[in-house]
């Protein structure tokens, strides 16, 4: 860069009668003047309010929040989901969440550990002592773990339907909290969700079921940000009774009927990523457009939650049939195996944490149906 120099002294200058100033004196005066001006402007900046100086910094705002008014609420009705909930509470603790943690569970369970095989009591005690979880026993039935999804008669299905709804809707009854986050527990948490407690006021915030777009525009109950209310609690609990609600009406249907036109919609790219997205050919529903390219590493980095929604694969605490894995896992695109590696890594991580936190191994793999029974899904997947 060219160095700036003052114009040469001229005999025609009106200041020609003044004695010349030496370069060294000029530089010294400029240095002193610039120093004084810097100090003056610094003093005025610190003493005078400005738009930036009156806004609280993120750290000061964060410290001023009363976190006891907010809670993560996880309802469970079986041993498998109890372990999943404890894994989520471990993640919240490890990731630095400040909100309360609440576990709603069947009142038949207790915290008296009778023997080494009493895994439910062990996990309840671990949640309370290790992760500061508040235990809330409730009048809900214990559901057996349905690993294969068969063998239930109609009466048991109806009982499970009512029981699961009751457990979920009990979050609205936790009125000691100003706002609560209700989560499905078959999920891997990569970042806590404390920022959602500071959303603008709304009865419910949910995500869209993006996998049904654009054919259907419905809300998904995977993640609920709710304002507990006794009135809403009573209204929702009434839907769990066969004489009130429509028989077999799902949680998704009930919540869409109640809040479909008023709920705040959360971005699914951050809060609703499903594991099967890494198996799909077409990512337009997830991306929301046709011009963004699919970058699996960016997608997983941006996600706070990943839900294990992977038909026909079973849930992550159940082992895969080898033939199913060979046929349906993500395929490499030329030499790009990122989809496969991320997908496999999600399951491996879940199973390892399940073993470390709950001391539980994966359930045996179910029998894999013949390929003909699954041909209707094959075209969607890699």
Legacy VTK file of the C-alpha trace (Angstrom):
# vtk DataFile Version 3.0
C-alpha trace
ASCII
DATASET POLYDATA
POINTS 382 float
0.000 0.000 0.000
1.361 3.450 -0.897
2.374 5.493 2.122
0.471 8.745 2.547
2.740 11.890 2.404
1.741 15.522 2.833
2.082 17.719 -0.313
5.537 19.338 -0.744
6.136 22.761 0.704
5.568 25.494 -1.940
6.793 29.070 -2.104
3.248 30.017 -3.132
1.774 28.608 0.028
0.022 31.119 2.305
1.988 29.555 5.160
5.410 30.117 3.592
6.302 32.639 6.285
6.018 29.980 9.008
9.163 28.132 9.894
9.260 24.554 8.610
8.434 21.720 11.023
10.786 18.791 11.163
9.369 15.366 10.236
10.176 13.967 13.668
8.193 16.709 15.434
5.258 16.159 13.030
5.105 12.452 13.770
5.344 13.068 17.504
2.484 15.587 17.476
0.299 13.268 15.407
0.958 10.409 17.791
0.056 12.542 20.821
-3.084 13.893 19.109
-4.310 10.459 17.998
-3.702 9.060 21.488
-5.718 11.865 23.101
-8.571 11.424 20.629
-8.622 7.667 21.240
-8.814 8.170 25.004
-11.531 10.805 24.623
-13.741 8.632 22.404
-13.214 5.652 24.702
-14.325 7.693 27.704
-17.422 8.988 25.889
-18.340 5.458 24.711
-18.167 4.043 28.212
-20.093 6.905 29.820
-22.817 7.289 27.206
-25.582 4.664 26.738
-25.883 3.122 23.316
-28.314 0.637 21.771
-25.786 -2.159 22.198
-24.802 -1.336 25.778
-28.344 -1.564 27.144
-28.998 -5.083 25.777
-28.105 -7.910 28.158
-25.350 -10.198 27.033
-26.290 -13.836 26.403
-24.409 -14.898 29.522
-26.099 -12.388 31.819
-29.521 -13.207 30.377
-28.847 -16.918 30.810
-27.905 -16.443 34.458
-31.035 -14.451 35.240
-33.455 -17.237 34.210
-35.265 -19.070 37.007
-34.776 -22.602 35.704
-36.964 -24.130 38.422
-39.968 -22.936 36.380
-39.078 -25.275 33.500
-38.820 -29.036 33.177
-38.152 -31.913 30.831
-40.892 -34.474 31.432
-40.534 -38.083 30.328
-43.426 -40.527 30.846
-42.596 -44.256 30.831
-44.665 -47.420 31.133
-42.149 -50.238 30.516
-38.614 -51.259 31.448
-37.254 -50.582 27.957
-38.578 -47.029 27.949
-37.462 -46.483 31.548
-33.910 -47.201 30.444
-34.323 -44.883 27.442
-35.536 -42.119 29.758
-32.567 -42.535 32.094
-30.267 -42.359 29.067
-31.907 -39.066 28.083
-31.525 -37.698 31.603
-27.846 -38.637 31.452
-27.543 -36.717 28.179
-29.254 -33.650 29.664
-26.874 -33.736 32.622
-23.789 -34.244 30.459
-24.820 -31.536 27.973
-25.350 -28.938 30.716
-29.128 -28.462 30.745
-30.326 -26.342 33.682
-34.033 -27.139 33.718
-35.664 -29.638 36.088
-36.022 -33.280 35.060
-39.226 -35.171 35.817
-40.009 -38.853 35.329
-43.638 -40.037 35.364
-43.825 -43.797 35.961
-46.285 -46.501 37.134
-46.918 -46.296 40.862
-46.378 -50.060 41.187
-42.673 -49.486 40.733
-40.678 -48.464 43.781
-37.185 -47.413 44.773
-36.556 -50.321 47.171
-33.990 -52.450 45.378
-34.902 -56.018 46.327
-32.080 -57.810 44.511
-29.579 -57.434 41.700
-32.238 -58.339 39.134
-34.565 -55.509 40.224
-33.578 -53.318 37.296
-36.577 -50.966 37.427
-35.849 -49.901 41.012
-32.158 -49.579 40.246
-32.849 -47.263 37.319
-35.286 -45.112 39.321
-32.706 -44.670 42.072
-29.959 -43.925 39.552
-32.105 -41.290 37.844
-32.834 -39.585 41.155
-29.312 -39.689 42.637
-27.076 -39.404 39.589
-29.106 -37.048 37.396
-31.292 -35.143 39.882
-34.560 -36.453 38.456
-37.826 -35.801 40.293
-39.803 -39.053 40.465
-43.572 -38.808 40.009
-45.455 -42.114 40.501
-48.779 -42.137 38.662
-51.857 -44.276 38.254
-50.805 -45.856 34.980
-50.372 -49.537 34.221
-47.069 -51.234 33.567
-46.880 -52.301 29.936
-44.838 -55.308 28.961
-42.067 -54.691 26.448
-43.475 -55.612 23.058
-40.358 -56.520 21.138
-41.992 -58.410 18.277
-45.216 -56.435 17.983
-47.384 -59.557 17.837
-49.404 -61.666 20.193
-51.503 -58.867 21.720
-55.209 -59.371 21.694
-57.718 -56.580 21.086
-58.275 -55.939 24.797
-54.565 -55.532 25.459
-54.187 -53.180 22.497
-56.966 -50.971 23.832
-55.405 -50.954 27.289
-52.023 -50.009 25.842
-53.616 -47.250 23.757
-55.345 -45.695 26.777
-52.358 -46.150 29.056
-49.828 -44.535 26.722
-52.119 -41.551 26.189
-52.630 -41.088 29.937
-48.888 -41.157 30.585
-48.163 -38.550 27.919
-51.032 -36.233 28.808
-50.024 -36.194 32.479
-47.339 -33.679 31.530
-50.090 -31.047 31.268
-50.919 -31.709 34.915
-47.469 -30.669 36.179
-48.714 -27.158 36.906
-45.827 -26.230 39.199
-43.971 -25.525 35.951
-44.511 -22.613 33.612
-43.380 -24.595 30.589
-42.405 -28.219 29.980
-40.741 -30.197 27.212
-42.202 -33.669 26.657
-40.014 -36.045 24.681
-40.266 -39.450 23.103
-37.523 -41.458 24.743
-36.471 -43.493 21.684
-34.202 -40.671 20.645
-30.545 -39.705 20.680
-29.871 -36.205 22.080
-26.913 -34.307 20.654
-27.606 -30.918 22.290
-29.945 -29.924 25.103
-33.116 -28.015 24.247
-33.102 -25.340 26.952
-33.588 -22.616 24.338
-37.130 -23.887 23.726
-38.206 -22.805 27.210
-37.777 -19.198 26.037
-40.155 -19.430 23.080
-42.892 -16.808 22.794
-46.018 -17.653 24.748
-48.025 -20.475 23.180
-50.100 -23.365 24.483
-48.201 -25.937 22.453
-45.221 -26.014 20.109
-44.708 -29.049 17.882
-42.995 -30.084 14.667
-44.591 -31.108 11.430
-44.447 -34.774 10.451
-42.147 -33.825 7.585
-42.061 -37.347 6.135
-45.751 -36.949 5.190
-45.166 -33.671 3.330
-46.479 -32.438 0.941
-49.410 -34.890 0.888
-50.309 -34.314 4.541
-49.668 -31.337 6.800
-49.984 -32.753 10.298
-48.134 -32.132 13.536
-45.963 -34.787 15.159
-46.081 -35.485 18.931
-42.422 -36.560 19.082
-41.459 -33.282 20.773
-43.969 -31.164 22.692
-43.322 -27.799 24.319
-46.373 -27.232 26.512
-47.715 -24.820 29.100
-49.114 -27.037 31.878
-52.723 -26.225 32.682
-55.272 -28.014 34.830
-58.031 -27.214 32.338
-56.081 -28.604 29.390
-55.036 -31.609 31.474
-58.658 -32.499 32.216
-59.675 -31.953 28.588
-56.920 -34.229 27.286
-57.358 -36.926 29.918
-61.025 -37.194 28.970
-59.864 -38.395 25.540
-58.201 -41.448 27.114
-61.578 -42.883 28.122
-63.324 -45.030 25.557
-66.684 -43.401 26.289
-65.235 -39.946 25.494
-62.607 -40.273 22.792
-62.904 -42.086 19.521
-61.792 -45.638 20.041
-58.187 -46.115 19.019
-57.668 -42.440 18.199
-53.929 -41.853 18.350
-52.050 -39.170 20.224
-51.209 -37.573 16.880
-54.874 -37.383 15.912
-55.970 -35.972 19.265
-53.276 -33.313 19.427
-53.891 -32.255 15.827
-57.604 -31.990 16.545
-56.924 -29.855 19.629
-53.960 -27.760 18.488
-53.557 -28.237 14.744
-54.626 -24.666 13.972
-52.917 -22.911 16.880
-49.649 -24.705 17.683
-46.322 -23.009 17.069
-44.358 -25.036 14.516
-40.765 -25.978 15.403
-38.094 -26.571 12.722
-37.817 -30.290 12.088
-34.304 -30.007 10.637
-32.985 -29.242 14.128
-35.461 -31.026 16.364
-37.047 -33.797 14.280
-34.424 -35.652 12.256
-35.363 -39.317 11.801
-32.705 -41.989 11.486
-34.275 -43.367 8.310
-33.478 -40.098 6.507
-29.992 -41.536 5.952
-31.566 -44.442 4.063
-33.714 -42.409 1.678
-33.093 -41.472 -1.939
-35.275 -38.364 -1.859
-34.628 -35.734 0.845
-36.907 -32.955 -0.425
-39.421 -33.341 2.395
-36.691 -32.983 4.987
-34.826 -30.158 3.268
-38.004 -28.274 2.387
-36.859 -27.426 -1.138
-35.428 -28.867 -4.339
-32.193 -26.912 -4.566
-30.279 -27.709 -1.367
-27.969 -30.650 -1.786
-27.950 -33.520 0.702
-24.933 -33.320 3.002
-25.264 -36.001 5.698
-22.464 -34.582 7.823
-24.044 -31.124 7.918
-27.464 -32.625 8.634
-26.238 -34.606 11.635
-24.174 -31.647 12.900
-27.219 -29.353 12.788
-29.513 -31.816 14.590
-30.192 -31.545 18.321
-32.241 -34.748 18.311
-32.318 -37.880 16.184
-35.396 -40.118 16.414
-35.106 -43.834 15.777
-37.833 -44.173 13.193
-36.614 -46.767 10.747
-39.211 -49.214 9.399
-38.828 -52.113 8.906
-35.972 -52.068 11.421
-36.927 -52.581 15.079
-36.141 -50.046 17.790
-32.446 -49.590 18.650
-32.606 -51.675 21.835
-33.512 -54.685 19.701
-30.885 -56.406 17.581
-31.148 -56.517 13.801
-31.750 -59.724 11.900
-28.554 -60.103 9.816
-30.497 -60.566 6.590
-32.504 -57.389 7.258
-29.339 -55.393 7.907
-27.675 -56.641 4.735
-30.717 -55.799 2.654
-31.916 -52.493 4.119
-29.014 -50.557 5.580
-27.844 -47.448 3.668
-25.762 -48.187 0.627
-22.562 -46.395 -0.323
-22.779 -43.969 -3.237
-19.671 -44.841 -5.248
-17.050 -44.446 -2.505
-19.144 -42.109 -0.334
-20.252 -44.148 2.681
-21.148 -41.235 4.980
-24.851 -42.075 5.134
-24.107 -45.653 6.123
-21.421 -44.692 8.644
-23.589 -42.066 10.358
-26.597 -44.394 10.449
-24.599 -47.303 11.884
-22.900 -44.949 14.335
-26.234 -43.759 15.733
-27.276 -47.315 16.579
-23.870 -48.335 17.897
-23.766 -45.288 20.164
-27.264 -45.943 21.515
-26.532 -49.581 22.290
-23.220 -48.799 23.960
-24.788 -46.120 26.183
-27.654 -48.470 27.022
-25.120 -51.024 28.205
-23.054 -48.466 30.142
-25.932 -46.564 31.775
-28.613 -49.221 32.269
-26.471 -52.379 32.312
-28.863 -53.797 29.717
-27.980 -55.673 26.562
-30.018 -55.502 23.380
-33.028 -57.752 23.027
-32.739 -60.656 20.572
-33.507 -59.930 16.946
-37.036 -60.708 15.748
-37.677 -62.931 12.762
-37.320 -60.953 9.567
-40.306 -61.211 7.175
-39.768 -62.281 3.595
-38.638 -59.619 1.144
-41.997 -59.704 -0.609
-43.715 -58.345 2.467
-41.521 -55.240 2.420
-41.375 -54.465 -1.300
-43.717 -51.496 -0.850
-41.001 -49.623 1.049
-37.982 -50.641 -0.992
-38.197 -47.892 -3.633
-37.921 -45.124 -1.040
-34.642 -46.339 0.392
-31.068 -46.476 -0.752
LINES 1 383
382 0 1 2 3 4 5 6 7 8 9 10 11 12 13 14 15 16 17 18 19 20 21 22 23 24 25 26 27 28 29 30 31 32 33 34 35 36 37 38 39 40 41 42 43 44 45 46 47 48 49 50 51 52 53 54 55 56 57 58 59 60 61 62 63 64 65 66 67 68 69 70 71 72 73 74 75 76 77 78 79 80 81 82 83 84 85 86 87 88 89 90 91 92 93 94 95 96 97 98 99 100 101 102 103 104 105 106 107 108 109 110 111 112 113 114 115 116 117 118 119 120 121 122 123 124 125 126 127 128 129 130 131 132 133 134 135 136 137 138 139 140 141 142 143 144 145 146 147 148 149 150 151 152 153 154 155 156 157 158 159 160 161 162 163 164 165 166 167 168 169 170 171 172 173 174 175 176 177 178 179 180 181 182 183 184 185 186 187 188 189 190 191 192 193 194 195 196 197 198 199 200 201 202 203 204 205 206 207 208 209 210 211 212 213 214 215 216 217 218 219 220 221 222 223 224 225 226 227 228 229 230 231 232 233 234 235 236 237 238 239 240 241 242 243 244 245 246 247 248 249 250 251 252 253 254 255 256 257 258 259 260 261 262 263 264 265 266 267 268 269 270 271 272 273 274 275 276 277 278 279 280 281 282 283 284 285 286 287 288 289 290 291 292 293 294 295 296 297 298 299 300 301 302 303 304 305 306 307 308 309 310 311 312 313 314 315 316 317 318 319 320 321 322 323 324 325 326 327 328 329 330 331 332 333 334 335 336 337 338 339 340 341 342 343 344 345 346 347 348 349 350 351 352 353 354 355 356 357 358 359 360 361 362 363 364 365 366 367 368 369 370 371 372 373 374 375 376 377 378 379 380 381
